[in-house]
Amino acid sequence: MSKTSRLGLLRDRDFGRLFAATALGQLGDRIIFLALPLVAVMALNADEFQVGLLAAMTTAGSLLVGLPAGAWVDRMRKRSVLISTDLVRALVLLTIPVAWWAGLLTIWWLCTVALLHGVLTVFFDVAYVSYLPHLVGRGNLVEGNSKLSAIRSVTSISGPAAAGPLVGLVGAPATLLVSSAGMAVSGLLALTIRRREPKPEPSGKPQLRREIKEGIGFVLEHPALRAIMLGDSIFNLFLVMYQTMLLIFLEREMGLQPFGIGLVLSGMGCGALLGALTATTASKWIGQGRVIWLAALVTCPSSVLMPLARPGWSLCAAAIGLAALSLGGVVRVVAQSSFQQALTPDRLLGRMSATTRFVSWGGIPVGGLLGGASGTAFGATSTLWIGAAGMTLSVLPGFLSPLRTMREVPAE
């Protein structure tokens, strides 16, 4: 394969800048994933329920503004939304190390920052999904999503790998300075993208309720989109239950230090990178519809290796299982994101994304609370078992829908 064919969309100047902005923003985000709960666990000595509450606040924005965000974003230029949300998120994160140095940081401050950051992330993600078809064209969506997933996967490796030593060296609160800087530079890079989509034409007088209803109806009336959304919501709920107790399991039951926890999470990033590199091929060989549920069916059961683990070689095997889970997750997400984007008219992209995110991510705060409550009642190990079983069952909506035999995106 020639160098030119391997680069593909990366030869495009504007896509290259979005690619670089994604790398820096995601690096900051992955450091948050490790550092924010470690601030609670190590700096504030939070208990299991407080860690679960923090996880819930991180994603509660999807419930608070998930549906109206899509309607609002459909009225705006998506590039402007990407820039402004990145810069504001950077400022919000900066308050944590400042509050720590001032002696003001509490678990409630952390939860407030997590909530604000989550609300801004809803707007960012809805705009990001809606902007890509304009930037690369609908014929290049699988390649574009694969390349962006690849760089996100690289940051999934490098983020925790960098965050672990940083937490050990300067402490978890100060580590969030890197996250803030990454998001700030990401916003500035997005500012340099020249290709701007035309301003959306208003369809009569804006009516938020009618616009939201139109987006919900579009998703619910399509059986494949409906199945993707339902499967995602089940998977995400149990994944967050699993992840909420994973750090506590590794730190308190396996006795790992921040560097070791970072290595385990970096292993998940390696699996995600491999998934991004193979997603396009898997979609072509298996079919873009079928791979959505098959990827989860093959890889979700490997998550049971973690609650079976003990210090030593079995923990290494469990880390490989988590890498496999990430591999399948990225293959599934690339296929279903491209499927959703290709099937949705431009004027509904924001509302489609917001509707699926609202339902799919709406269970995440519930998963965080359930994870914390389950960890308190039954322990971290039992909660990992529950999460693994639920993630495996998430294949059922896709298997029982037209996706079971669908190879290509419908032409409608």
C-alpha positions in Angstrom: 0.0 0.0 0.0 1.4 3.4 -1.0 2.0 6.1 1.5 -0.6 8.3 -0.2 -3.3 5.6 0.0 -2.4 5.0 3.7 -2.7 8.7 4.5 -6.1 9.0 2.8 -8.1 11.8 4.4 -5.0 13.0 6.4 -3.8 14.6 3.2 -6.7 17.1 3.6 -5.5 20.1 5.5 -8.7 20.7 7.4 -9.3 17.1 8.3 -5.6 17.0 9.5 -6.3 19.9 11.9 -9.4 18.2 13.2 -7.4 15.1 13.6 -4.7 17.0 15.6 -7.4 18.8 17.7 -9.0 15.4 18.5 -5.6 14.0 19.6 -5.0 16.8 22.1 -8.6 17.1 23.3 -8.8 13.3 23.8 -5.4 13.2 25.6 -6.8 15.7 28.1 -10.0 13.7 28.4 -8.2 10.4 29.0 -6.1 12.0 31.7 -9.4 13.2 33.3 -10.7 9.6 33.2 -7.9 8.5 35.5 -7.0 11.6 37.4 -10.5 12.9 38.4 -11.6 9.7 40.4 -8.1 9.5 41.8 -8.4 13.0 43.2 -11.5 11.8 45.0 -10.0 8.4 46.1 -6.5 9.5 47.0 -6.7 13.3 47.8 -10.1 13.4 49.4 -10.4 9.8 50.7 -13.8 9.4 49.1 -15.8 6.3 49.8 -17.4 3.9 47.2 -20.7 5.8 47.1 -19.0 9.2 46.6 -16.9 7.7 43.7 -20.1 6.5 42.2 -21.7 9.9 42.6 -18.8 11.5 40.9 -19.1 9.1 38.0 -22.8 9.9 37.8 -22.1 13.7 37.7 -19.6 13.2 34.9 -22.3 12.0 32.5 -25.5 13.6 34.0 -25.3 16.3 31.4 -26.7 13.9 28.9 -29.9 13.7 30.9 -30.1 17.4 31.6 -29.5 18.9 28.1 -29.2 15.9 25.9 -32.4 16.4 23.8 -32.4 20.2 23.5 -28.7 20.2 22.7 -29.4 18.5 19.4 -32.0 21.1 18.4 -29.8 24.0 19.4 -26.7 22.6 17.6 -28.8 22.1 14.4 -29.4 25.9 14.4 -25.7 26.8 14.7 -22.4 26.3 12.8 -20.9 23.2 14.3 -17.3 24.4 14.1 -18.1 27.4 16.4 -19.6 25.0 19.0 -16.5 22.8 18.9 -14.2 25.8 19.6 -16.2 27.4 22.3 -16.9 24.2 24.3 -13.3 23.2 24.2 -12.1 26.5 25.6 -14.8 26.7 28.3 -14.0 23.1 29.4 -10.4 24.0 29.8 -11.3 26.9 32.1 -13.7 24.7 34.2 -11.0 22.0 34.7 -8.5 24.6 35.7 -10.5 25.4 38.9 -9.6 22.0 40.4 -5.9 22.5 40.9 -6.5 26.1 41.9 -9.0 25.0 44.5 -6.7 22.3 45.8 -3.8 24.8 46.2 -6.2 27.2 48.0 -7.4 24.4 50.4 -11.0 24.7 49.1 -11.3 21.4 47.2 -14.1 19.1 48.3 -16.0 16.2 46.8 -18.9 18.6 46.0 -16.5 20.9 44.1 -15.4 17.9 42.1 -19.0 16.8 41.4 -19.8 20.4 40.3 -16.9 20.5 37.9 -17.7 17.0 36.6 -21.3 18.1 35.9 -20.3 21.4 34.1 -17.7 19.5 32.1 -20.3 16.9 31.2 -22.8 19.4 30.0 -20.3 21.1 27.8 -19.2 17.7 26.5 -22.7 17.0 25.3 -22.7 20.1 23.1 -19.2 19.2 21.9 -20.0 15.6 21.0 -23.3 16.5 19.2 -21.5 19.1 17.1 -18.5 16.8 16.4 -20.7 14.0 15.0 -22.7 16.5 13.0 -19.7 18.3 11.6 -17.8 15.3 10.2 -20.2 14.5 7.3 -19.7 18.1 6.1 -16.0 18.0 6.5 -15.2 14.7 4.7 -18.4 13.9 2.7 -20.7 11.0 3.3 -18.7 8.6 1.1 -15.7 8.9 3.4 -17.5 8.5 6.8 -16.1 5.0 7.6 -12.5 6.1 6.8 -13.0 9.4 8.7 -14.5 7.7 11.8 -11.8 5.0 11.7 -8.9 7.5 11.6 -10.4 9.6 14.4 -11.1 6.5 16.4 -7.4 5.5 15.9 -6.1 8.7 17.3 -8.6 8.5 20.2 -7.2 5.0 20.9 -3.6 6.2 20.8 -4.6 8.8 23.5 -6.3 6.0 25.4 -2.9 4.4 25.7 -0.8 7.5 26.2 -3.2 9.3 28.4 -3.4 6.8 31.3 0.3 5.9 30.8 1.2 9.6 31.2 -1.4 10.2 34.0 -0.2 7.4 36.3 3.4 8.7 36.7 2.2 12.4 36.7 -0.3 11.6 39.6 2.6 9.9 41.5 4.9 12.8 40.8 2.8 15.9 41.3 -0.5 14.6 42.7 -3.9 14.0 41.0 -5.1 17.7 41.3 -2.1 19.1 39.5 -2.3 16.5 36.8 -5.5 18.1 35.6 -3.5 21.1 34.4 -2.4 18.9 31.5 -6.0 18.1 30.7 -6.9 21.8 30.8 -4.0 22.7 28.5 -4.9 19.9 26.0 -8.5 21.1 25.6 -7.4 24.7 25.2 -5.0 23.9 22.4 -7.6 21.6 20.8 -10.0 24.6 20.7 -7.4 26.8 19.1 -6.6 24.2 16.5 -10.3 23.9 15.6 -10.2 27.7 15.1 -7.7 27.3 12.2 -10.0 24.9 10.2 -11.0 26.9 7.1 -13.8 24.8 5.8 -17.0 26.2 7.4 -20.4 24.7 6.8 -23.1 27.1 5.6 -25.3 28.6 8.4 -28.3 26.3 8.8 -31.4 27.7 7.2 -34.3 28.2 9.7 -37.4 26.2 8.9 -40.0 28.7 10.0 -40.1 30.0 13.6 -37.9 27.9 15.9 -40.0 25.7 18.1 -37.8 23.7 20.5 -40.4 21.1 21.4 -41.3 20.4 17.7 -37.7 20.1 16.7 -36.9 17.7 19.5 -40.0 15.6 18.7 -38.9 15.4 15.0 -35.5 14.1 16.0 -36.9 11.5 18.4 -39.4 10.3 15.8 -36.8 9.9 13.1 -34.7 7.6 15.3 -37.6 5.6 16.8 -39.3 5.0 13.5 -36.2 3.3 12.0 -35.8 -0.2 13.4 -32.0 -0.4 12.9 -31.4 3.0 14.5 -33.7 2.1 17.3 -31.8 -1.2 17.9 -28.4 0.6 17.9 -29.7 3.1 20.5 -31.2 0.4 22.8 -28.1 -1.8 22.6 -25.9 1.1 23.4 -27.9 2.2 26.4 -27.7 -1.3 27.9 -24.0 -1.6 27.2 -23.2 1.9 28.6 -25.2 1.4 31.8 -23.3 -1.8 32.7 -20.0 -0.6 31.4 -20.1 2.4 33.9 -21.1 0.1 36.7 -18.0 -1.9 35.8 -15.7 1.0 35.4 -16.9 2.7 38.6 -15.6 -0.2 40.7 -12.6 -1.0 38.4 -10.3 1.6 39.9 -11.3 0.7 43.4 -10.8 -3.0 42.6 -7.3 -2.4 41.2 -6.2 0.1 43.9 -7.7 -1.5 47.0 -8.0 -5.2 46.2 -5.2 -5.7 43.7 -2.9 -3.3 45.5 -1.8 -1.4 42.4 -0.2 2.0 42.5 -1.3 4.8 40.0 1.4 3.7 37.6 0.1 0.1 37.5 -3.5 1.3 37.1 -2.3 3.5 34.2 -0.7 0.4 32.6 -3.9 -1.6 32.8 -5.9 1.3 31.3 -3.3 1.8 28.6 -3.8 -1.9 27.7 -7.4 -1.0 27.1 -6.2 1.7 24.8 -4.0 -0.7 22.9 -7.1 -2.8 22.2 -9.0 0.3 21.2 -6.2 1.2 18.7 -6.3 -2.2 17.2 -10.0 -2.0 16.9 -9.8 1.4 15.1 -7.1 0.0 12.7 -9.3 -3.0 11.8 -12.8 -1.4 11.9 -12.9 -0.6 8.2 -11.8 -4.1 7.2 -14.2 -5.7 9.7 -17.1 -3.7 8.3 -16.3 -4.7 4.7 -15.8 -8.4 5.5 -18.6 -9.0 8.0 -21.0 -6.2 6.9 -21.5 -2.8 8.5 -24.8 -3.9 10.1 -23.8 -7.3 11.3 -20.5 -6.2 12.8 -22.3 -3.8 15.2 -23.7 -6.7 17.3 -21.1 -9.4 16.4 -18.2 -7.3 17.8 -19.9 -7.1 21.2 -20.9 -10.7 21.2 -17.3 -11.9 20.6 -15.5 -9.5 23.0 -17.8 -8.6 26.0 -17.5 -12.0 27.7 -13.7 -11.4 28.2 -14.5 -8.8 30.8 -15.3 -11.6 33.3 -11.5 -12.2 33.6 -11.1 -9.1 35.8 -13.3 -10.3 38.8 -11.6 -13.7 38.5 -8.1 -12.1 38.8 -5.6 -12.3 41.6 -2.3 -10.5 41.9 0.1 -12.1 39.4 -0.4 -13.7 36.0 -4.2 -13.8 36.2 -4.2 -10.0 36.5 -2.2 -9.8 33.2 -4.8 -12.1 31.6 -7.6 -9.9 32.9 -5.9 -6.8 31.4 -5.8 -8.6 28.0 -9.5 -9.3 28.4 -10.1 -5.5 28.9 -8.1 -4.8 25.8 -10.3 -7.2 23.9 -13.4 -5.5 25.3 -12.0 -2.2 24.0 -11.2 -3.6 20.6 -14.8 -4.8 20.1 -16.2 -1.6 21.4 -14.3 0.6 18.9 -15.2 -1.7 16.0 -18.8 -1.5 17.0 -18.8 2.3 17.5 -17.0 3.1 14.2 -19.5 0.9 12.3 -22.6 2.2 14.0 -21.5 5.9 13.9 -20.9 5.7 10.2 -24.2 3.9 9.8 -26.1 6.6 11.7 -24.4 9.5 9.9 -25.0 8.0 6.5 -28.6 7.4 7.1 -29.5 10.8 8.5 -30.3 13.9 6.5 -28.0 16.9 7.2 -30.7 19.0 8.8 -31.4 16.2 11.4 -27.8 15.2 12.2 -27.6 17.1 15.4 -31.0 15.9 16.7 -30.3 12.3 15.7 -27.0 12.4 17.6 -28.6 14.1 20.6 -31.5 11.6 20.7 -29.3 8.6 20.5 -26.9 10.1 23.0 -29.7 11.0 25.4 -31.0 7.4 25.5 -27.6 5.7 25.1 -25.8 7.8 27.6 -28.9 8.5 29.8 -28.2 5.3 31.7 -24.6 6.2 32.4 -25.3 8.4 35.5 -27.7 5.6 36.7 -24.8 3.2 36.1 -22.5 5.2 38.2 -24.9 5.4 41.1 -25.8 1.7 40.8 -22.1 0.9 40.6 -21.4 2.9 43.8 -24.4 1.4 45.6 -23.6 -2.2 44.5 -20.0 -1.7 45.5 -21.1 -0.5 48.9 -23.5 -3.4 49.4 -21.8 -6.3 47.7 -18.2 -5.2 47.1 -16.2 -4.2 44.0 -15.7 -7.8 42.7 -19.4 -8.7 42.7 -20.1 -5.4 40.9 -17.6 -6.3 38.1 -19.5 -9.6 37.6 -22.8 -7.8 37.3 -21.3 -5.3 34.8 -19.7 -8.1 32.7 -23.0 -10.0 32.4 -25.0 -6.8 31.5 -22.5 -5.8 28.7 -22.7 -9.3 27.2 -26.6 -9.1 27.1 -26.4 -5.8 25.2 -26.0 -7.7 21.9 -29.7 -8.8 22.0 -31.4 -5.6 20.5 -29.1 -5.7 17.5 -29.4 -9.5 17.0 -33.2 -9.3 17.2 -33.3 -6.4 14.6 -32.7 -6.1 10.8 -29.0 -5.6 11.7 -28.7 -9.4 12.2 -28.4 -9.8 8.4 -27.7 -6.3 7.1 -24.4 -5.8 5.3 -24.8 -2.3 3.8 -26.4 1.0 4.8 -30.0 1.1 3.4 -30.3 3.3 0.4 -33.3 5.2 1.8 
